[in-house]
Amino acid sequence: MAVNHPQVRFVLAHLGNPWTLDAAEVVYKNVNVWADLSGLVVGDGDAFTAEERLDLLNDLRASIQRAFRYAERPNRFLYGSDWPLAPMPAYRDFVRTLVPPVHHELVFAENARVLFGLTG
């Protein structure tokens, strides 16, 4: 649908989780599509550190990192938290592990400024 409406800016919520690679394909093929990285983990601080969740978090991390690389458009990914469903500091730190440091400024700030036409 995005290809039929190039003047419209679309945002794929939650990077399409659990269909992250499919969502990455949409981002890859359409310059008018962004993907947010919100709502990938919900819960309190323990949701990010509990031993019984580490495999799940590592699988999710690998899936998101693969999609990020596949899309080849670091300028189309947005930080989002889904607060208050997860504590901001823990979620922000988790997203930092998903995105290569060289792209942090894009994902955490610049891409939103571009998408929403913000200045400053």
Secondary structure as the mmCIF struct_conf table of DSSP 4:
data_model
#
loop_
_struct_conf.conf_type_id
_struct_conf.id
_struct_conf.beg_label_comp_id
_struct_conf.beg_label_asym_id
_struct_conf.beg_label_seq_id
_struct_conf.end_label_comp_id
_struct_conf.end_label_asym_id
_struct_conf.end_label_seq_id
HELX_RH_3T_P HELX_RH_3T_P1 ALA A 2 ASN A 4
TURN_TY1_P TURN_TY1_P1 PRO A 6 GLN A 7
BEND BEND1 VAL A 8 VAL A 8
STRN STRN1 PHE A 10 LEU A 12
HELX_RH_3T_P HELX_RH_3T_P2 ALA A 13 GLY A 16
TURN_TY1_P TURN_TY1_P2 ASN A 17 PRO A 18
HELX_RH_AL_P HELX_RH_AL_P1 THR A 20 LYS A 29
TURN_TY1_P TURN_TY1_P3 VAL A 31 ASN A 32
STRN STRN2 VAL A 33 ASP A 36
BEND BEND2 GLY A 39 VAL A 41
BEND BEND3 GLY A 43 ASP A 44
HELX_RH_3T_P HELX_RH_3T_P3 GLY A 45 PHE A 48
TURN_TY1_P TURN_TY1_P4 THR A 49 THR A 49
HELX_RH_3T_P HELX_RH_3T_P4 GLU A 51 ARG A 53
HELX_RH_AL_P HELX_RH_AL_P2 LEU A 54 ALA A 71
TURN_TY1_P TURN_TY1_P5 GLU A 72 GLU A 72
HELX_RH_3T_P HELX_RH_3T_P5 PRO A 74 ARG A 76
STRN STRN3 PHE A 77 LEU A 78
TURN_TY1_P TURN_TY1_P6 TRP A 83 PRO A 84
BEND BEND4 LEU A 85 ALA A 86
HELX_RH_AL_P HELX_RH_AL_P3 MET A 88 LEU A 98
BEND BEND5 VAL A 99 VAL A 99
HELX_RH_3T_P HELX_RH_3T_P6 PRO A 101 HIS A 103
HELX_RH_AL_P HELX_RH_AL_P4 HIS A 104 GLU A 105
HELX_RH_PI_P HELX_RH_PI_P1 LEU A 106 GLU A 110
HELX_RH_AL_P HELX_RH_AL_P5 ASN A 111 PHE A 116
TURN_TY1_P TURN_TY1_P7 GLY A 117 GLY A 117
#
